[in-house]
């Protein structure tokens, strides 16, 4: 019997579990390892902060998905990996060996420049911890005068979170403001000028100040590049991604930034029995954006390739689209669309995003429900 081990509950692995539920392989043991029983859908996080969604609206229970796939679920993080010995390590000292492995653990938030903030710092990842902390931040903000929130990072996540926070403050009567530290690259580097202009107008309308300087964490806030100090009650970090530290000693081939080096089939360039998808990996043949959009698109290809490897069939390549669609929420039920050179904005964009996000959640909820009904009939 062969053993397939899935590490991480990212978007791509949802498709792998669904595929396994539909066509389970004989003589295959599947182990699914993830520190939480939930997959928190990142695309709905700003909407949850703004109060448009409940927690249960934007998360997926991984246990029924694992059960439908015939997988044994282990609710723990991994703390190390030895690719040459084909095993991963758990916090309790156990080692899980594998014949075939897939990694979809995402990335970590790079907070090196903000480390001196201590308890004031709130990284956006892991999402489950962020949600718990944000509830406390909002309660704290309600009880204070002139609450100061800084969001560091000028990418899509920083823009959406600062607008969601500002909207939540206004809706709940918080006497305070949110400020966006966009960095030296400014707002939404890599997006078109029209998108950046639309975003700047949305931030101005919401009353969010934007600082286009680099920030370093201090004990009570941040120090800007021009020497100015900004005092803060809390600082949310959306400062880009970094690879999980344990990959350094994994034995896998990594790129210059420490991510798993994979080929067009998302198979490790050094260990053919290892696959990776999402933010944890990097390709040298194409520029692959670290976004949920790409992770969702690669999911079906990863699912096929794992099955094909087990069956000895040829693998499929994943060819990313030239442009990725970004739908940026603006706190209120209003959003900005960005797709290559095209952009638009309006309430209809928010409704479009809302339909896409809810459909994604329903898709996997329906998959587990159908599998559960089939299992009940068989029993």
N, C-alpha and C positions, 0 to 999 in steps of 0.2 A: 504494500500500500504506500502510495506517495503522499507527501504532506505539503500542502500549500499554506503558507502563512501570509496573511494580509496585515500590514502594520499601518495603522492610522485610519481614521474615519473621514477622510477628505471626500470631495465631490466625486472624483474618479472611482473610488472604491464603492460608492453607492451603486454604480453601474455594474461593477464586478459582482457584487453580492446579488444583484437582481438577475444577472445572467446565470449565476450558479443556481439560483432558485428555479430558474426555468429549465435548465438542462444540467442536472447534477451528474457528475462523473462517478462511475463505479471505481472502487478501490482508490478513492481519494479522501484524505482527511483534510479538513479545512479548519484553520485556527485564525481567528480575527482578534487582533490586539489593539485596544484604544483606551486611553485613560478615562474617558467619560462614556456614559451610555447614550449621550446625545451628540448629534451633529448640529451645531448652531449655524444656520445658513447666513453667511456673512452679508449677502446682498440685502437682507431685511434688517440688519442691525441698526442702521440709522433710523429706519421707520419705527423700530421698537423704542429707541431712545426718545423719539419725538412723541410717542404715545399712540401711534397709529396701529400697532400690533401688540398682542399679548405675547408672553414668552412662548406659550405653546403653539402660537401661529407660525413661528419662524424657527422651529427645531424639528429634527427627525430622530425618533427613537431607534437606535441601532440594534437593539436586542431582537425585535421581531424580524428585522432584515437578516440578521445573522442566523436566526433559527430557520427562516425560510430557505436559506442557502445551505443548511446542514452544517453550519460552522459553529465551532465552540468559541464562545466569546470570553475574552480575558480583559477585564476592566482595569488595566494598569498601563503605565507608560513603559517604554523600553529605555534602558539606561546605557546600552551598549550593543555592539554588533561585531561579530567576527566572520567576515565574508568568506575567508579561506576555510573555516571550520563549519560554515553554514549554520550559524546559530545566532540568536539574539538573547540579550540578558534582561531579566526583570528585576525590579527593586528588591524582591524577597530572596534573591540569589539563584533563582531557577534559571535554567537555560532552555530555550525552545529551539529545537533543530528543525531544519526545513529541507525539502528537495527543490521547492520553487518559492520565491519570495517576491512580494510586491510592496513598495513603500509609497505611502501617500499621507505623510505626516505634516505637510505644510512647512512653513518656515517660522522663525522667531522674529520678534520686533527688535531691531537694532537700537539699543538705548545707551550705547557706550558714552555718548556726549552728555547724557542726562542723568548718569548714575548718581551724582551727588545730591539729587533731589530727595533721595530716600523715600519716605512714606508718601511724599507729595506726588510721586510718579505713578501714573496709571497706564501701562502699555495696553494697546488694543487687543493683543493676543496674550494668552488664550482667551477666546471669546466668552467662555463660560465664567471665567474669573472677572473679566471686564464687566459683564452684565451685573454680577453680584456687587461689584465695587461701585458701578454707576448708580445703582439704587441708593447706596449709602451717600454718595456724593450729592445727589439731588436732595436727599433729606437734610444733609448738612447745609446745603446752600439755602434752603428755605428758612433755616433758623438763624441766618446771618445777614448782616447788612454789607452791601458792596462786595459780594462774592466774586472772586476773580478766577476764571478758568482759562488756561492756555491750552491750545491744541497745536502740537508741533508736527509739521509735515504738510507740504503743499500739494500732495498728490490727491487722487480721487477720495481716498479714505479720510484724509484730513479735512477736505472741503465738506464732505457729507456729514462727518461727525460734529464739526464746529457749528454747522447750520442746524443740525438736529438738537444739539445742546442749547443753542440760543433760543430755538423755538420752544423747547421744553421749559426753559427758564421763564419765558413770557407766559406760557400756558399755566404754569403753576405758581406764578406770583413771586418768583425769585428776584430779589433786588441785587442784580449782578449782571455781568457781561462776559461773553466768550471772545477771545482773541485768537487769531490764526497766525502762527509763526511759519511762514511759507518757505523760508530758507532763501539762499542766494539765487536759486533757479526760478523763484517766483511760483505763481499758481500753475498747476497742471502742465508742467514741462512735458513736451511730447504731443500735446493736443494742439489743435489749430487755434489761430488767433481769435476766430469767432467764438469758440468754446470758452477761451480764457476771458473774453470780454463779457460774455453772458454770465459767467461765474462771478466775475468781479462785480457786476451789477447786482446779482443775487446777494452777495455778501454785504454790499453797501446798503441795500434795501433792508436787510435783516439787522443792520447795526453792528456787524462784526468788523472789527479793525483787522487789517492785514499788515503784517510786518515781513518784508522781504529781506531778512538778514538771517545769518546763522546764529543758533542759540546753543549755549552751554549751560547745563544745570548747575544751580547753586542750592544752598540750604533752604532758601525761601522763594525760589523762582528761577529765572534764567538770566544769563548775562548775554547781551547781544553783541554783534560784531563791532558796533560803534562805541561800545563801553557802557551803554545804557542798561540798567537793571529793571526787570519787570517782576514785581512781586506777585505771587499766585497762591491761591488756596489749594488748587490741584492742577496737575499738568498731564494731559493725555498725549501719549506718544504714538504717532503713526509715521514713524521715521524710517520707513523702508524695512526691507527684510534682510535676515542673515540666516545662514544654514545652521541646522542643529549642531551643537558642539560635538556630540558623540560620533558624528560622521568622520571626524578627523582620524579616529583610531579604528574605523570599521574595516579597513583594507580595500574598500571600493575605490575605483578611480574617480577622482573629483576634479571639478574645474578650478580655475584660479581663485574663485570665491568660496570654495568649500562645498558646492552642491554636487549631487551625484551626476556624473557624466553619463549621458544616455545617447543611443543612436536614434534614428528616425522611427524605430519601432518601440522606443522608450525602454529598451533593454540596456542594462549596464554595459559599458564599454570594456569592463575588465572581468565581469562575472556573468556569464550568459544565463544563469539561473535566477538572476535578480532583475526586476523591473522597477521603474519608478515613474510617478506622475505628479503633476501639481508643482507647488513652489519648491519642493525638496530637490528637484532635478534641473539639469541644464543641458541644452543641446548646442553643439558647435556648428551644425549645418544651417540652422535658422535661428533668428532672434525670436525667442518665445517669451511673451510678456507674462509676468507673474500675476495672474488674475484668475478669479473664479470662472470667468468665461472660458479660458483655455482649459482649465481642469475639467469642466463639464464636457467640453467637446472631445477631449482625449479619452474620457471614460469608456465609451463603447469600444474604441480601438484597443485600449488596455485589456478590457474584458475578453475581447476576441483573442488577443495575442497570448494571454495566459492559458486559455483553453486550447489554442493551437499548439502551444509548447507541450502541453500534456499529451496531446494527440499526435504529435510529430508532424504537424502541418506547417505550411509556409506562413510567415507573419505578415501583418499589414503595417504600412507606414502611416504615421499621423502627419497630415499636411495642414498646418494652421492657415486660416484664412488671412488674406492680406490685411484686412481691417477687423478690429474687434468693436462691438457695440458697447458703449458705456452709457448707462442711464443714471445720472447723478441727481439724487434727491436734494431738495433745498429746504428741508425742515418742514414746511407746510406741504400739503399735497400738490406739489409743483416740482417739476424735474427738468433737467437739461439732458438732451441726447447728443452723443458724440460718436460719429462713425467715420473715421478717416477724414476727408475734407468736408463732410456734411455735418450740420448741427441744427438743432431745433430746441424749443422749450415750450412749456405750458403745462396745464393741468392734465391734458390728454397724455403727455409723456409719462407723468406719474402714474396714471391709470394703466398705461401700457406696461410699465415696469411692475406694477402691482399684480397684474394678470400673469405675467411671466413668472414672478416669484411664487405666487400662490399655486400656480400649476406645477412648478417644480416640487413643492412640498407634497401636493396631492398625488403626484406621480408615484412617489416612493411609498406613501401611505397606502395607496391603492394596491401596490405590488405586494406589500406585506399582508394586507387584508385578504387578498385573493389567495395567497399562499396558505394563510391560516385556515381559510374555509376549505381549501383542498385537503389539507392535512386532517381537518376534523372529519370530512367525509370518509377518508381512507380508514380512519380509526373506528 
